[in-house]
């Protein structure tokens, strides 16, 4: 029954988890037949150095079928940590999915960064879930082969990632074969099965209802759970979450261009910025069109262990400008001026000098992404629940909306060709044959369960364009946009998080009432007044976690 609160749109204008050892559990999952009719939460020792010593935490797992269409078949273990409330009269628990889509929530990020200093984390039990295939759940579907491919593809061929189709294709084939040789059904690591796992966990823990908090790429799992098991959900908070009916990759590219256009528009509205970078958007767009017609080859002769050449097209300079967007946070100064400085120099043809400075002398090394993100699970999730639904018409529409990316989007090898190496794409999914989910997976989720949807104006992790498609189905929802924030509205370090947390706290106290959103009006906006330009690329550090600065033409985008 609808609670009668209409949806309102209110404009106040990458999570890193650590992979940890799973004590005394085989990497092959649970034995067939171990699952019981009534789910049980099996206790286990919590990972070291994850939770504060003063918090009471119970760690454990539920045993569930790998494929619920084959209930007598193989079983797996889905891990969770229950961080008990310290308040004497706690509210209903919060179950947390932290995105990736293959990070594990059982990490020091949860209490140390995301929930840090938020009273709600002490007023509710927090249930941190490592969704199937991730974190310390078993099996964990990492793909160390992709980490190695990242480095090999950079140095192979006529230019960086020239050999990406072959190198990433072989890496995906090897990872796929490694798991299928063990009898793992990779098609089962999808949003629907993950949603059913959450319901098994809720029943095992004995909670009549809980509050769902789904962040980033786990917005899809969270809303799939809402569609399938609404009675167990008291309220929903989606923080910078991706909608199930968004278009993976395509909406990201179009949405990222929209965020870059906000930077250009902000500069144009500021007289001093406009004077320093006159007509920067028009000039940058013209340069992108030129480079798409006639790509530039930039050689970095001092690159170690050997020289390397970059192929720079229009999509390259757009991707790199977007990758520098960061409005700052509580501990880091923003560098949107660095975005404008990069765009200005690129538009004036300073590619050779810029990219030599950006890359330095290297070498490009193994980033060991597999240590904190289960890339095999990502492939299964993305290929089955998203990429398989992309049509040619979708690609044509996206190419028109994000014209700098048009040739890249329409290329047969999208996105493992012509200098790009992203296996989470149609080209990559040809090597990960998990099939396509049922049609409902990609349809709008309709629900009147109270919902709070949070998004951020300068988010390039999940641009608002990837969030908005869920709104028409959430009839009892409030949509809030923070004016000067990047990814994750509720994280302790995010600009405006105090306001977002105040709204979320009131919402959790009484989901049936409209939360007070007046704090949005008092949040500061981005100041585009130019400051003294520092030497260097002017925008290399992209996030609080500061992974190495390398142009996106050279590495697999995160």
N, C-alpha and C positions, 0 to 999 in steps of 0.2 A: 504494500500500500504506500502510495506516495505521501511524503511528509509535507508536501506543499511548499517547499522552499525553492523558488525558481533559481535557475542558473544565472549567475552574474559574472560579467567579465570586468575585472578590476585591474587597471594599468597603473601601478605605482611607477610606472614608466613602461679526467679520466680517473674513478675511485681505485685506489690501489690497495689490494689486500695481499697478505703474505700467505703463501702456501705452507702449511704446517703438517707435521707428521701425525698420522692417525694411529694411536696406540693399539697394538695387538689386533689389527684388523687386516685381513688379506686384501691386496689390491685387486683381487678378482671378484670382490663383492661377497654376497652371502650365498650360502649353499641353497640349491633348489629345494623348495618345500619349507624353508625356515619361516616364511611369512605366516602369521597366524590370522584367524578370522577377525579377531579384535586387535587393533594395533597396540603394540607395547613399546614404551620408551625405555630402551636398554641403556643403562648407565655406562659411562666411560670416563676416563680421566681427561680433564680439560687440557688443551695444549699449553705449554709453558709460555710465560711472558706475554700473555694475551689479555688478561683481566686484572684490574687492580686488586691488591690483596684484601682490601676492605669490602669487596663485593661478594655476595653469596651467589655462586654460579653452579648450576647443574648441567653437565654435558652428557650427551647420549645420542642415540640414533633410533630410527624406526626401520624395520625391514619391510620392503615393499616389492611387488612384482616389477621386473624390468619392463615388461609389456603386459598391461592389464588385459589385453585381448588373449593372453596366454597365462592365466593365473597359476597354472601348475608348472610353469617354466622357471627360468632363471630369476633370482631375486637380487636386489641391491640394497645398500644401506645409505640412508639420507640422514646426515648429521645435523644437530641443532644444539645451541647453548641457551639455557634459560637463565638470564641475569635477573635475579629476584629484586623486586622493589624494596627500597629502604623505608618508604613511608608506612606509617602504622595502618592506614586504611587505603591500600592501593586501588587504582582503577583497573578496568579491564586491560588485559595484556596487549602489547604491541608486537606483532610479528614483522620482522624486518628482512627485506630482500634488497641487497645493495648493488645490483646491476652488473655491468661488465660487457656482455651478459653472463660472464663466467667467472666472476670473482666469488670468493666465499665470504659470507658475512661474519664467520667466526674468525675475527682478526682484531688486532689492536686499533684498526681504523674506526671500528664501530664506537667504542666508548672513548677512545683517545682523541678522535677528531669529529666524527659525525654527531654523536650525542653529547659531546663534552660540554659541561656546564649548562645543560638544559634540564631544569627540574623535572620535566616529564620522564626523563630516563630513570629517575628515582621514585616516581609516583606510579609507575606501571612496571610489571614484569616485561622485560625485553626478550623476545625469542628470536635469536639470530640463526638464520637457516643457510646452510651450504646446500643449495639446490642440487639435484642429482647431477653427477658428473663433475662437481666442482669442489674446491676447498678440501676438507677432510672427509667428505662423503666418499664412498667406495662403490664402483671404481671412479677414480678421477681421470678425466679424459684430457690430459695435456698432450701437446704436440711439440716436443723439442725439435722435431725435424724442421718446423717452420722458423724457429730461431736461427738455425744454421742456414736455412735458405735465404734469410734476410741478408746475411753477409755475403754469401756466394753470389746472389743475384746482383748485388751492388757492383761487384768487380768484374762480372762476366759480360762478354759481348762488346759491341761497338760503343755502347753507352750504358749508364747505370740502368739496371732492370731490363735491358734489351732481351735478356734470356729468361725473364721472369716466367713466361708460360711454361717453359720446360722445367726450370728449377723448382718453382713452387708446385707445379703439377706433380713432379716426382716426389716432393716432400709430402704432399697430401696423400698420394698413393701409398707411400710407405707407412704413414701414420694410420691411414684407414686399414691397411692390411695387418698391421701390428695388433689392432684391437679386434678385428673380425676373426683373426686366427685364434683368439682367446674365446670366441663365441659371443662377444659383446654385440648386441643389436644397436648400432649407432642411431638408427632411425627412432629409437625409443626415448632419446634424450631431447625431448621437445617440451613445448609450453603446456600442452594438455596433461602429459604425464607428470610434469612438475607441479601443476595445480592440484592434481589428485594426491600427490605426495604431501602437500600442505594440509589437505583435509585429513589424511591419515595421521599426520603429526598432531593436529589439533585434537583429534579424538584420543590419541595416545596420552596427551598431556591432560586431558579431562577438562578443557576449557569449553564452556557452552558457546561463547563467542569471543572473538578477539578483534582488535583494530589492525587493519592491514596497512603497512607503510612500504610501498614499492618505489624504489629509486632507479632512475636512469633506464638502462635497457631492460631491467626487470619490471618495468611498467607493463610489458606484454604478459609476463607470467602472472603478475598481480591481477590484471583485468581478466585474464583467462580464468583465474581462480574465482573472481567475482561472478563471472558468467555461470560457472558450473556449481558453485556452492555459496550462494548469497546468504543463506540462513545462518551460516557460521560467522558472518562478518558484521560487526557492529558499525564500523565506519571504514572509509578508505582515504588514505592520503597518498597521492602520487606526486613524488618530488622529482621534477625534471625527467619525467618518465615517458618512454616511447609508447605510442598507441599501437595496438595490434593491427589496426587498419591503415597505418602509415606505410609508405613504400621505402623499404630498406635501401640505403645507398642513394636512391634518387631524391627522396625528401631531405636526406641529409645534405646533399650537394646544393639543392635549391634553397633549403633553409639556411645554410651557411652563407650563401651569397646574400640572402636577406640580412643576415647579421652584419656582413661586411658593408652592405649598403647603409646600415644604420651608422656605422663609423663614418662613412663618407658624408652622410647627411648631417651628422653632428658637427663635423668640421665645417661644412658649408654654412651652418647656422651661427658659427662663431667667427666674428670679423677677423680676429688675429689669425686664426687657423686658416680661414679662407684666403687671407693675404699670403700666408706662407706656402700654401699648397693650392694655388688657383686652378680650378677645373680638374682636380686630381682624379675624380671618378671618370670623367669623360676621357681623359688622356690614358688612364689605366685600361679602360674598356677597349680603346682603340689599339693599344699595344697588345692586348690579349688576342684581338682579332688578327692582327698582323702575325703574331707568333703561331697561331693556329694554321695560318696559311703557309708560313715559312718558319718552322721551328729553329731556334738557335742551338748550336752545339758549343758548350762551354767546357774547356779542358782544365783540369786542376792538376798541374804538372808535379806539384810537390806532395801530392796525396800519398800516404803510405798504405800498404807496402809497395804500391805501384800507382802511376798516374791513372786518373779516371776522367771520363767525359760524361757530362750531363746533357740530356736532350730537354730543352726548355720550350714548352709550348704555352698556349694561353691558359690551359687548365693548370699548368705548373705554377705560374705566377699567382693565379687566384688561390690555389691550394695553399701556397706558402704564405700569402698575405693573411688568409683566414687562420692559419695555424698560429700566427703571432697574436691573435686577438685575446687579450686578457685584461679586464677592467681593474684588476687588483683585488685584494682581500684584506683581512685584518692584519696580516703580517707581510704582505707583498705589495709593492707599488705597481699600479697598472702601467701598461705600456701601449695604449692605443695610439699614442704619438709615433711609436715605433712602426705600427701598421701603416700609418700614413707616410712615414719616411720611406719605408720599403716600397710602397706603391708609387710614390713620386719618383724614386730612383729607377724602379723597373720601367715606368712609363717613359723615362728619358733614356732608356737603353743601356743602363749601367750594369748589365747582367754579369759580365765577365768579372768585374771587381767584386760585386756583391756576393756572388756564389763562391768565389774563392775565399772570401772572408768568412762566409757562413760555414763552409766545410772545414776550413783550416787545413791542417796536414793529416788529420785522421790519426790512426786508422779507424775505420768502421768496425766495431766489435760486436760480438754476440750480446744482445741486450737481455737475454734470459727471461723474456716475457713469460715463458712457461712456468717460471717459479711462482708467479702470482695470478696467472689467468689460464684457465683450462681451454686451450684453443680448439681442441677437438670437440668439446661441448659447444663452443661458439659456432663451429661449422655446422653441426647438426641442427642447432636452433635456428641459425640464420637461413640455411639452405632449405629446410623443410617448412618453416613457418613464415618466411618472408620472400626470399629470392625466387622460390618456385612460383610465386603469384605474379611476378613482374611480367607484363606483356610488352609487346613492341609499341603499342599505343602509349603505355606509361613512359617508355623511354623517349619517345618523340615529344611528349608533353614536357618532360623534364628538360630535354635538350632545348626546347623553346624558352622555358622559364629561366634556365641558367645557361645562357648562350656560350659563355667561355668554356663550359664543360661539354657542349654539344657534341663535338667530334669524339670525345672520350666516351660519352655515354652510349653513343650509337655504334661504336666500334664493336666488331664481333668478339674481340678478346677482352671486353670490359669485365674485370679491370686487372688484367695480367698482361698488358701489352703496351708498347710504345712508351716505355719508361715508368710504368706503374706496376706495383706488386701488392695488390690487396686480394688475398684469397677468399675474403668474405664477399663474394661477388658471383655473377653468373658464370664467369670463366672458372673461378675456383670451385664452384659447386658441381661442375661437371666431373670433378674428381672425388666428390663426396656424395654418392648416389643414395640419399636418404628418402627420396620421393617427396611428395607434397602432402601437407596436412589437409584435413577435411576443410571444405569451403568455409565453415563457420569460424575457423581460426582467424581468418583475415577479414571478418565482417565486424561492423560496429558492435561493441558491447553495450547493451541496453540494461540499465539498472536504476532503481530509485533509492538504493542504499546511499546514505549521506556520504558525499565525497568532497574532498578538498584537493584541487589540482594546482600545483605550484610550478612556475616556469620563470626563466630569467632572460632578460632582454639581450644580454651579450653571451649567451650560452652557445659554445660551439661543440660541446659534448653531446647534448641533445637539443638542437635548436628548437625554438617554440613551434616551428612548422611541424615537427615530429610529435609534439604534444597535443596540438589543437584538434587533430582528427578524432580524439576520444570524446570531446566535449558534447557533441549532439546527443550521445547516448546516455550521458549521466544527467538525468533529469533533476536531480536533487543535489546539485554541485555548486561550488564557488571556485572561480578561476582567478588566480592571483599572479601577477607578473612583477618581479622585482626589477627596478629601473637601472641598476648599475651593477648587476651581479653576473657571475659566470655560471658554473655548473653546481647543482645541488643547493637548493634554497635554505634547507634546514641545517646544513653543516656549520659547525661552530665558526669557521673562518670566513664564511661568505658575507659579502657586503649586503646588509639588510637582513641578516639571519635573525637578529633579535626581533624584528617585526614579524618575519615569517613564523618564528617560534611562538610569539604571542598569539598570532592567529590560530596556529595549529593547536596550541594548548587549550584555548577556548573551545575550539572545535571538538577536541577529545573529551573535554568536560561535558559537553552537551551537543552531540552531532545534529540533533533535531532543530537547533536554533542557528540563526545566521551569525557567524563570527564577526566581531568588530574588526574591520579592515582599515580603520582611519589612520593607523600608523604609516600606511603607505605614502600618504601625502607629505609626511615629514622626512622621507628618505632622500638623501642627496642624489643628484643626477651626475652623470659623467661630465667633467669639465674638460672641454676640448681646447682650452687656451694653450698655445704651444709653450713648451719649456725648453731649456737648453738641451740640445740633442747630444746624447753621450756618444762617444766613439764606439764603433762596432755595428752590429746589425740592427740595434735599436729595438729588438723585440725577440731575442732568442729564448728567454725563459718564459715558458708558456703556462706553467701551472705551479702550485706549491710543491709538487714532487719533482719538477725540473729534470725530466729525462733529457738525455743529451740533445743538443740542438743540431739537427740535420735537416736539410731541405726535404720536403715531402716527395720530391722527384726521386729521392734516393732510398727512402725507407718505406716500409709498410705503415700506413697511417694507423694510429691507435684509435 
